[in-house]
Amino acid sequence: MALASRLLSRSTRQLCAGQVVLRPEHAIPVRSFAKGAAAPTALKGDQVLKDIFYEVKNKLETAIGVLRKEKITIDPEDPAAVSEYAKVMNSVRQKANLLSESQIIKFNIEVETHEIPDARTYLLKLKEMRVKRGLLDEQGIEDLQMAALDKVEKELKKPLMRNDKKGIALLTAEFDKINQKLGIRKEDLPKYEEQLELKIAKAQLEELKKDALEAMETQKKREEFKDEEMPSVKSLDIRNFI
């Protein structure tokens, strides 16, 4: 039961954690931090907390309802298992009205970078956020972007600020050259988003596998399970414990 609790907690936490506070009715819009912006409408604290509690409860119940029906194979090295896991998580998001991983990333970028004044710090923050999410820069795009920034700043003879329209236009042109060189096209964005969802699904399955192995090792140390052979992680079925 402890093992199932950890796996279920991980699965639902990956979906629900932070989602409610990202909802427009609960969040302070980024634009409210701008100079001269009107103050956000005040809400009574108790009512806000109550609304958040019930929304989290409803979303969690919806997520568990889907997980009771769908089989998740904890095998991050199996592309089919990763694809199926991504489909299950997408089904939960749709039924529970949760943001997609791409939408969450976009929101987080806006929140964490809106006060950054210069292009270099902005790019470094994006790299930091990518690393935290366990995503790989397989094509080395970040190095190419920093090289492009070096070129533009050398031409400008000063650090590039994000409010420098001329400088940003120069950098955007350099980025367009990088995209063209790598074969990245705007019309292929839906495909890239799908690839991103699969990468995130694999990273989440790796976390589930890690949790499962740690839980089994802990259980194996208990006297009553000392002589029992632990099952393989991929054979576990969370539905049996919900």
N, C-alpha and C positions, 0 to 999 in steps of 0.2 A: 504493500500500500504506500509506503514511503517513496518507493521508486516511482510509482504512478503519479503521486502528488507532485513530485519534482518535475516530471516530464510534462504533465498537464499545466503546471504553473508556468513553465518555460514557454509552452506553445501559446497559451492565452496571453501571457505577459508580452510576448513579441507582437501580438496583435493589438491589445487594448491599452498598453502602457502609453500614457501621454496623448492618446488619441482625443480624449474628451476635452482636454485643455487646449487642443488645437482648434476646436470648434469655434466658429465666429462669435457665437453668443456668449462664450466663456472667456475668450481671449481678448487682450488689449491690442487693437490693430497696430501694425508697425507705423503707419502714418501718424498715429497719435503722439509719437515721439518727435515728430518734426516741429520746427519752430512755428508758433502761431496756430498750431492745430488745436481744435476744440477738445476739452477734457472729455474722456469717455463717460458715458452715463453711469452714475453710481447705482449699484445694486446692493440689496441687503445681504450681508455676508452669509447668514444662516440659510437663506433661500438659495443662494448660489451653490453652497456646499450640498444642500439637499438635492438640488437638481443634478449636480455632478454625480452624487452617489447613486441616484436612481438610473442615470444614463449609463454609468459604468456597470451597474448590476444588470441592466437589460442587455447591454452589449456582451457581457460575459456569459449570460445565459444563452444568448444566441450562438456565441462561439462554441460553447460546450455542446449545444444541440447539434451543430454541424460535425464536431469532432467525434460525437457518439456514432455517427453514421459512416464517416469516411476513414479508410485505412491509411495510416501514415507509416511508411517504411523508413526507419532511421538508418539510412545508408547514403551519406553524402557523396560517396564515390560512384554511385550508380545514377547516371543521367536520367533514367526513367523514374527513379525514386524522387530525385530532385524536382523533376517536372511535375510529378503527381502532387508532391508537397506544395509546390507553388500554386497549383490549381485549387487545392483544398483551402489554402490561406486566402486566395483570391475570392473563393466562394464565401468564406466567412466575412471578408471585408465587404462584399456586396450586400450580404444579408443583414449585417450589423451596421451598415452605413459607416464604414471606417475608411480612412484615407488610404490610398495605395502607397507603396514604398516610395515611388517617385514623387508623389505629392508631399509626403512627409519630408523627404530630402529637400525639395524646393522650398517648403515652408521654413525648415531649419536654416537653410542658407540665407533666406531673407532676414530672419530674426538675428542670426549670429554675425551677419556681415553689414547690416544697415548703417552701423556707425563707423565702419572702417573707411578712412579717407583715401588711402592710396592703393594702387593696383597690386603692388607686390605683396603687401600684407593680406589683401583679399585672396590672392592665389594660394598663399601659404595656408590660410584658414581653410580653403576648400580641400587642400591636401590633408590637413589635419582631420577634417571631418570624414574624408574618404577612408583614412587609415583606421579611425575609430570604428567605422562600420564594417571593417574587415574586407573592403573591396580592393582589388588589385588594379594598378595602372599598367595593364599588359602591353599597351602600345607605346608607353613612354611619353604620353601626351603632355604630362606636367613638365617634364624637362624641356620639351619643345616650346611650350608656352613661356617658360621662364627665359629661354634663350630669345624668344621673340620680344619679351618685355625688355631684356637687356639691350637689344638692338634699338627699340623705340626710345628708351631712356637715354641711350648714347646719342641718338639723333636730336632729342629734345634738350640734352645737356642738363637734365634735372629729373628727379623722381616723378613718375607719372601719377597724377592724382585722378581719382574717379570722376571728378567734376570738370576735368579738362577734356572738352568735347573733341577738339582737334587731335589730342594725343590718344584718346580712346578710339577714335576713328582709325588712326594709324595701327593701333594694336589689333583692332578687329580685322583689319585687312590682312595682318600677319597671321591671325588665327584662321582666317578663311583659306590662306595658302596651306596651312597645316592640315586643315580638314580635307582640302582637295588632294593633297599628297597622300593622305591616309585613306582616301575614298569615303570620307564621312559626308553624307548628304542630309539636308534638312528633311527631305521627304522620307528618309529612312528612320526618322525619330521613333515611330511606334515600334519598329524592330529593335532599336537600341534599348527602349524602355522594357521590352519583353526580356531582352538579354540581361538587363539590370535586375529585373525581378528574379530571374533564375540564379544569378550570382548571389543575391541576398538570401534566396531560399536555401542554397547550398551552405552559406555561412551559418544560417539558423539551424540547419540540420547538424552541422558540425558541433554547434553548442549543445544541441539535444543529445548527441552521441556522447559528448564529454560528460554531461550531467548524468546520463544513464550509467556510464562506466564508473563514475565516482560513487554513485548510489549503490551499485552492485558490489563494489569493493568494500564499502562500509557495511553492507548487509552480510557479506561473506565472513567478516570478522566476528559476527555474532555466533555464539556457541551453537544455536539450533540450526544454523545454515553452514557450519564449517565443513561438513562432509558432502554438501550438495554442490552439483556442478551448475555454475551460472550459465544462463542462456546467452546466445549471441545477441547483440544489440538489435540487429536487423530483424530478429524474430519477435521482438516485443510488439504487442498490440495494445495501444493506449485504451482502445474501446473496451477492453475486458475489465478495466479498473475504474471506469467513469460511472 
